[in-house]
Amino acid sequence: NAGVLPMFGFPTRVRPLYSKPVRTKADAERNRVADRDLGMSITAFAPGAVVVKDGAEHLAVGFAAYTFSGNKAHARDPLGIPLPVHRCGQCGSLDTRPTRDALSCAVCGEEMRAFSLYQPEGYRTIYSQPDYDDNHISPMYAGYSELSTNVGLGHEVRLRGVSLRLLEQAEVVAVNDNNRKLFNLSRLSDGSVIAPNRDLYRKPLPDFMRTGGQALEPAAIGEVRRTDVLLLGLDALPLPDGAIATLQRSCPAGKGALLSFAELLRNAAKEYLDIEQSELDVGLQPTRTGATVSARVFLADALDNGAGYAVELGAATTFDKLLNSIRDTTGQRLRDEPHRVACTSSCPGCLRNYENRFSHWALDWRLGLDVVDLALGRPLDPANWADRTAALMQSFSDGYGQHIRVEQAVVNGLPALIAPEGPGAAIVIGHPLWRHEDAHWNPEVRRATTELHGRGLAHVTVSDTYVLDRTPIKLFNALIGQ
């Protein structure tokens, strides 16, 4: 793994899932349900996941690993060496500095939570195999690829609104922290380790698993690998502070926009390099630009030690070619019928694929193309959202009209929803990448809100098409004064 001395082949990162205890070498083969690469195993074999084989259901509940002496198997610590990490609960940034001391987030200043990250040596099931039941859905949390905030940034190359940095042999971390709740861990007498979290399983685990072991500190599981990374700083865009805000209260669509941009880049890189989608990882690295909490986008080679893809994509001429290809070719296809009419946010024909299945909720092709325009130095064009906004406003009026009188209007060129009865309330519907805080309103929004106040409406707020689409109840509550 470190490239110091070869073994009889290169060290493996494949991890097994065992369906029964292993006592001999023959058991290790006979009781192995499946093998997965370490990066995939932290999702596919994580506690609570179900693996189906030959019509039987194998419920993963923890970790197990063995060494062999002759034909006999001996249990060994399946968790390996812990890596101390810190996570910010506010912006989500990850810090992998090897310290247990309390750290403040370098991005937003909040105190970070410290926990251990293990790279499991193997996994175990509940050691029973009932027939598969497809009437329930097992909880499953993904291991997202992340770049630590303490990574060295290296040399910067500026291309319009984007900074390009090539990080050779950077540390990329994939973390499965059970949706920020961590895994409670308990070591059993057979040497295996169980995660007894009640919310991971449809039925409670047996009593001896829940109460009979040695309690360990809650922890996350993950994968750490060194590879080449192309880091993109979107920090000179025609927006306040030059960046896209990612905090929910500032810009609810911000994180989804950057993820969508990353997927458009990966699709374009796949075509340019003639590679499989799985050969490139994409992700976000939280950062601060001025007073704005934002994120950098990174593309990393999926292979350990890199395959040269990030190096190729990091050339300024190549990256410029990719951006223009997305805008002119991909963008034209997505904005034309039938895709524009059939796809309201994302679909397998534009952004969705198996690799990003845990981010489908956030992806939106319109947002991704908006970020491409910003990266090329172009201003945001609200006209790209006009037809979608009109359809959503009509849907909102049809759905909530029976509870409150809602009027649709255009104020200073911007669409608005108005509830004229009582003290009166209105919501200005802006572009999804416009900020919600009044300190960052652009002139169009400020003039629209001033005009609505001038009509005698007591409550005027600012929202956007993304919120109108994903969480319309927030707009309804605003119109009724809640």
C-alpha positions in Angstrom: 0.0 0.0 0.0 2.9 2.4 0.8 5.0 1.1 -2.2 7.9 0.1 0.1 8.3 -3.6 -0.6 6.2 -5.9 -2.8 4.6 -9.1 -1.4 3.6 -12.0 -3.6 1.4 -9.5 -5.4 0.3 -6.1 -4.2 -1.5 -5.8 -0.8 -5.2 -6.3 -1.3 -7.9 -3.9 -0.4 -10.7 -6.5 -0.9 -12.8 -7.1 2.2 -14.9 -10.3 2.8 -18.4 -10.6 4.4 -18.7 -13.8 6.5 -22.0 -15.6 7.1 -20.7 -17.9 9.9 -17.8 -18.1 12.3 -14.5 -19.1 10.7 -12.5 -21.9 12.4 -10.5 -23.4 9.5 -9.2 -22.3 6.1 -12.0 -24.2 4.4 -14.5 -22.2 6.5 -13.1 -18.9 5.3 -14.0 -19.9 1.7 -17.2 -21.7 2.5 -18.7 -19.0 4.8 -17.7 -16.0 2.6 -20.9 -14.4 1.2 -19.1 -11.9 -1.0 -16.0 -9.7 -1.4 -16.0 -6.0 -2.1 -13.3 -3.4 -2.5 -12.7 -1.4 0.8 -14.3 1.7 -0.6 -17.4 -0.1 -1.7 -17.6 -2.3 1.4 -18.1 0.6 3.8 -21.5 1.0 2.2 -22.4 -2.5 0.9 -21.4 -4.3 4.1 -22.0 -1.6 6.6 -24.0 -2.6 9.7 -27.7 -2.7 8.7 -27.0 -3.5 5.0 -28.6 -6.6 3.5 -26.8 -8.8 0.9 -28.9 -11.2 -1.0 -27.3 -14.4 -2.3 -29.1 -17.6 -3.6 -32.4 -16.3 -2.3 -31.2 -15.9 1.2 -30.9 -12.6 3.2 -27.6 -11.9 4.9 -27.9 -9.0 7.4 -24.5 -7.3 8.1 -24.2 -6.4 11.8 -20.5 -5.8 12.3 -16.9 -6.8 11.7 -14.8 -9.9 11.8 -11.3 -10.8 10.6 -9.0 -13.8 10.9 -5.4 -14.9 10.6 -4.4 -18.5 9.9 -1.9 -20.8 11.5 -1.7 -24.0 9.5 -5.3 -24.9 8.9 -6.6 -23.2 12.0 -8.2 -19.7 12.0 -7.6 -17.2 14.8 -9.8 -14.2 15.3 -7.9 -10.8 15.1 -9.0 -7.2 15.6 -11.3 -6.5 12.6 -11.2 -2.7 13.1 -7.5 -2.1 12.6 -5.8 1.2 13.6 -8.1 4.1 14.4 -7.6 7.4 12.5 -8.6 10.4 14.6 -10.8 12.8 12.6 -12.9 15.9 13.4 -16.2 16.8 11.7 -18.0 20.2 11.8 -21.7 19.9 12.4 -22.4 23.3 10.7 -20.6 23.1 7.3 -19.7 19.4 7.3 -15.9 20.0 6.8 -13.6 17.1 7.7 -10.2 17.5 9.4 -7.8 14.6 9.5 -5.0 16.1 11.6 -3.7 13.3 14.0 -4.8 15.0 17.2 -7.5 14.4 19.9 -7.4 18.0 21.0 -10.6 20.1 20.5 -10.5 21.9 17.1 -12.4 24.8 15.7 -13.6 24.6 12.2 -11.3 26.5 9.8 -14.3 27.2 7.5 -17.1 28.4 9.8 -15.5 28.6 13.2 -17.8 26.1 15.0 -16.4 23.5 17.4 -15.7 20.2 15.6 -16.7 16.8 16.9 -13.8 14.3 17.3 -14.3 10.6 16.5 -12.3 7.6 15.3 -12.4 6.3 11.7 -11.7 2.6 11.1 -10.8 0.9 7.9 -12.4 -2.6 8.6 -10.4 -5.7 7.8 -13.6 -7.8 7.3 -17.3 -7.9 8.0 -19.8 -10.4 9.5 -23.5 -11.0 9.3 -26.0 -12.0 12.1 -25.0 -15.6 11.3 -28.5 -16.6 10.1 -29.9 -16.6 6.5 -33.6 -16.3 6.3 -35.4 -16.2 2.9 -35.2 -12.8 1.3 -38.1 -10.5 2.1 -38.6 -7.7 -0.4 -41.4 -6.1 1.7 -39.1 -3.8 3.6 -36.3 -1.4 2.9 -33.1 -1.7 4.9 -31.4 1.6 5.9 -28.2 2.3 4.0 -25.8 5.2 4.4 -23.1 5.9 1.9 -19.4 6.5 2.3 -18.9 9.9 0.6 -15.5 10.8 -0.8 -14.1 13.9 1.0 -11.0 16.0 1.0 -9.7 17.1 4.4 -9.7 20.9 5.0 -6.1 20.6 6.2 -4.7 19.4 2.8 -2.0 21.4 1.2 -3.4 23.5 -1.7 -0.4 23.6 -4.0 0.1 25.9 -7.0 -2.9 27.8 -8.4 -3.8 28.4 -12.1 -6.6 30.9 -12.7 -9.1 30.3 -15.5 -11.9 33.0 -15.5 -14.0 32.4 -12.4 -12.2 29.2 -11.3 -8.9 28.4 -9.7 -7.3 25.1 -10.7 -5.0 23.2 -8.3 -3.4 19.8 -9.0 -2.7 17.9 -5.8 -0.5 14.9 -6.3 -0.9 12.0 -3.9 -3.4 13.9 -1.7 -5.3 12.0 1.0 -8.9 11.3 -0.1 -11.2 10.0 2.7 -14.5 8.1 2.2 -16.5 8.3 5.4 -19.6 6.3 6.5 -20.5 7.8 9.8 -24.1 6.4 10.0 -25.6 9.7 8.9 -23.6 11.7 11.4 -24.8 9.4 14.3 -21.7 7.1 14.3 -21.8 3.4 14.9 -22.0 2.2 18.5 -19.5 -0.6 18.8 -19.3 -3.7 21.1 -16.6 -6.4 21.0 -18.0 -10.0 21.5 -16.2 -13.0 23.1 -15.5 -14.5 19.6 -13.4 -11.4 18.7 -15.9 -9.9 16.3 -17.3 -6.4 16.8 -21.0 -5.6 16.6 -22.8 -2.3 15.9 -25.9 -2.6 18.0 -27.5 0.8 17.0 -31.3 0.1 17.2 -32.1 2.3 14.2 -30.0 0.2 11.8 -32.2 -2.9 12.0 -35.7 -3.9 11.2 -35.8 -6.2 14.2 -33.8 -5.9 17.5 -30.6 -7.9 17.6 -30.3 -10.8 20.0 -29.8 -9.9 23.7 -26.2 -11.2 23.8 -25.3 -8.9 20.9 -26.9 -5.9 22.5 -25.7 -6.3 26.1 -23.1 -9.1 26.3 -20.0 -7.5 24.8 -17.3 -5.0 25.7 -18.4 -1.5 24.8 -16.1 0.5 22.6 -16.2 4.2 21.7 -18.7 5.1 18.9 -16.8 5.5 15.6 -17.2 5.7 11.8 -15.9 3.4 9.1 -14.2 4.5 6.0 -11.4 4.3 3.4 -8.3 6.4 3.2 -6.3 6.4 0.0 -3.7 8.6 -1.7 -4.3 9.6 -5.3 -4.1 12.6 -7.6 -6.8 15.3 -7.2 -7.9 18.2 -9.3 -9.2 20.9 -6.9 -11.5 23.6 -8.3 -12.0 26.8 -6.4 -15.1 28.6 -7.5 -14.1 31.8 -5.9 -14.2 34.6 -8.5 -17.8 34.2 -9.8 -20.1 37.2 -10.5 -21.9 36.7 -7.1 -21.5 38.2 -3.6 -18.1 37.3 -2.3 -17.4 35.7 -5.6 -18.8 32.3 -4.4 -21.8 30.1 -4.2 -23.1 29.9 -0.6 -23.7 26.4 0.7 -25.3 26.9 4.1 -29.0 26.1 4.0 -30.1 29.4 5.5 -28.1 31.4 2.9 -28.8 29.5 -0.3 -30.7 26.2 -0.1 -29.7 25.2 -3.6 -26.0 25.9 -3.2 -24.8 22.5 -2.3 -27.0 20.8 -5.0 -25.6 23.3 -7.6 -22.0 22.4 -6.9 -22.7 18.6 -6.8 -24.6 19.0 -10.1 -21.7 20.9 -11.6 -19.3 18.2 -10.4 -21.4 15.5 -12.1 -21.5 17.5 -15.4 -17.7 17.7 -15.2 -17.4 14.0 -14.6 -19.6 13.1 -17.5 -17.6 15.5 -19.8 -14.3 14.0 -18.5 -15.6 10.5 -19.1 -16.3 11.3 -22.8 -13.0 13.2 -23.2 -10.8 10.6 -21.6 -12.9 7.6 -22.9 -13.0 6.0 -19.4 -15.7 4.6 -17.1 -17.6 6.9 -14.8 -16.4 4.9 -11.8 -12.8 5.7 -12.6 -13.2 9.3 -11.3 -14.5 10.3 -7.9 -16.1 13.8 -7.3 -16.9 15.6 -4.1 -16.9 18.9 -2.3 -14.4 20.4 0.1 -16.0 23.1 2.4 -14.2 26.4 2.3 -14.7 30.1 3.1 -14.5 32.9 0.6 -14.7 36.3 2.2 -17.6 36.0 4.6 -19.3 33.2 2.6 -19.2 29.5 3.6 -18.9 27.7 0.2 -17.1 24.6 -1.1 -14.5 23.7 -3.6 -15.2 20.9 -6.1 -12.7 18.1 -6.6 -12.2 15.3 -9.1 -10.0 12.5 -8.0 -8.6 9.4 -9.7 -10.4 6.4 -8.2 -7.3 4.2 -8.4 -4.7 4.3 -5.6 -1.7 6.5 -6.4 -3.6 7.9 -9.4 -4.0 7.0 -13.0 -3.1 10.4 -14.6 -6.7 11.6 -15.2 -6.6 14.5 -12.8 -3.2 15.6 -14.3 -4.7 15.6 -17.8 -7.9 17.4 -16.7 -6.0 20.0 -14.7 -4.4 21.5 -17.8 -6.0 24.9 -18.3 -6.7 24.4 -22.0 -8.3 21.0 -21.4 -10.5 22.3 -18.6 -11.6 25.3 -20.6 -12.5 22.9 -23.5 -14.6 20.8 -21.1 -16.5 23.8 -19.7 -17.3 25.1 -23.2 -18.3 21.6 -24.3 -20.7 21.3 -21.4 -22.2 24.7 -22.1 -22.6 24.4 -25.9 -23.2 20.7 -26.5 -24.5 19.2 -23.3 -26.4 22.3 -22.3 -28.1 22.6 -25.7 -29.3 18.9 -25.5 -30.6 19.3 -22.0 -32.5 22.6 -22.7 -34.1 21.2 -25.8 -37.2 19.0 -26.0 -38.0 16.3 -25.1 -35.5 16.4 -22.1 -36.4 19.9 -20.9 -40.1 19.0 -20.6 -39.6 15.4 -19.3 -36.9 16.1 -16.7 -37.8 18.5 -13.9 -34.5 18.1 -12.0 -32.3 15.1 -12.9 -32.7 11.8 -14.6 -30.5 8.9 -16.0 -30.3 10.9 -19.3 -28.5 13.8 -17.7 -27.0 13.5 -14.3 -28.1 10.4 -12.5 -26.1 7.2 -12.4 -25.3 4.4 -10.0 -22.1 6.1 -8.8 -24.0 9.1 -7.5 -27.2 7.3 -6.3 -26.9 8.8 -2.8 -26.9 12.3 -4.2 -29.9 12.0 -6.5 -31.9 14.2 -4.2 -29.6 17.2 -4.7 -28.9 17.0 -8.5 -30.5 19.4 -10.9 -29.3 19.9 -14.5 -30.4 23.6 -14.6 -28.3 24.3 -11.5 -25.3 22.6 -12.9 -25.5 24.6 -16.2 -25.8 27.8 -14.2 -22.5 27.0 -12.4 -20.9 26.3 -15.7 -22.0 29.8 -16.9 -20.6 31.4 -13.7 -17.3 29.6 -14.1 -17.0 30.9 -17.7 -17.5 34.4 -16.3 -21.1 34.8 -17.5 -23.9 36.3 -15.3 -26.8 34.2 -14.1 -29.8 34.2 -16.5 -33.2 33.9 -14.7 -34.8 33.2 -18.1 -33.3 29.6 -17.9 -35.8 29.0 -15.0 -38.8 30.9 -16.4 -40.8 28.0 -17.6 -40.1 25.8 -14.6 -40.9 28.7 -12.2 -44.2 29.3 -14.0 -45.2 25.7 -13.8 -44.3 25.4 -10.1 -46.2 28.6 -9.2 -49.3 27.3 -10.9 -48.9 24.0 -9.1 -48.5 25.9 -5.8 -51.7 28.0 -6.4 -53.7 24.9 -7.4 -52.5 22.9 -4.4 -52.7 25.5 -1.6 -55.4 27.7 -3.2 -58.2 25.9 -1.2 -56.6 27.0 2.1 -55.5 30.5 1.3 -56.1 33.0 -1.5 -52.9 33.2 -3.6 -52.3 35.6 -6.5 -49.4 35.3 -9.0 -47.8 38.5 -10.1 -44.6 39.9 -11.7 -43.0 42.6 -9.7 -40.0 44.5 -11.1 -39.6 41.7 -13.6 -39.5 39.0 -10.9 -42.3 36.4 -10.2 -44.1 36.7 -6.8 -46.7 34.9 -4.8 -49.1 37.3 -3.0 -51.6 36.6 -0.2 -53.6 39.9 -0.2 -56.0 39.1 2.6 -55.5 40.2 6.2 -52.2 42.1 6.8 -51.0 40.7 3.5 -47.9 38.7 2.7 -45.8 38.2 -0.4 -42.8 36.1 -1.5 -40.4 37.1 -4.3 -39.3 34.1 -6.3 -35.7 34.7 -7.3 -33.0 32.6 -9.0 -31.9 29.5 -6.9 -28.4 30.8 -6.6 -29.4 34.3 -5.3 -28.8 34.7 -1.6 -31.7 34.9 0.8 -30.2 37.2 3.4 -31.3 40.9 2.8 -27.6 42.0 3.1 -26.9 40.1 -0.1 -30.1 41.0 -2.1 -29.3 42.2 -5.6 -30.9 45.4 -7.0 -33.7 43.5 -8.7 -34.8 41.7 -5.5 -34.5 44.9 -3.4 -36.6 46.9 -5.8 -39.2 44.1 -5.9 -39.5 43.9 -2.1 -39.7 47.7 -1.8 -42.5 47.8 -4.3 -44.5 45.1 -2.5 -44.1 46.9 0.8 -45.3 50.0 -0.9 -48.5 48.1 -1.8 -49.3 47.8 1.9 -48.2 44.2 2.4 -46.9 43.6 5.9 -44.7 40.6 5.3 -42.4 40.3 2.3 -39.9 37.5 2.1 -37.4 36.3 -0.6 -37.3 32.7 -1.8 -36.4 30.9 -5.0 -37.5 28.3 -7.5 -35.5 25.5 -5.8 -37.4 26.0 -2.5 -40.7 26.3 -4.3 -40.0 22.9 -6.0 -38.5 20.9 -3.1 -40.2 22.4 0.0 -43.3 24.4 -1.0 -44.7 24.1 2.6 -42.1 26.7 3.6 -43.6 29.3 1.2 -47.1 28.4 2.4 -46.1 29.0 6.0 -44.5 32.3 5.1 -47.7 33.5 3.4 -49.8 32.7 6.4 -47.4 34.4 8.8 -45.7 31.4 10.4 
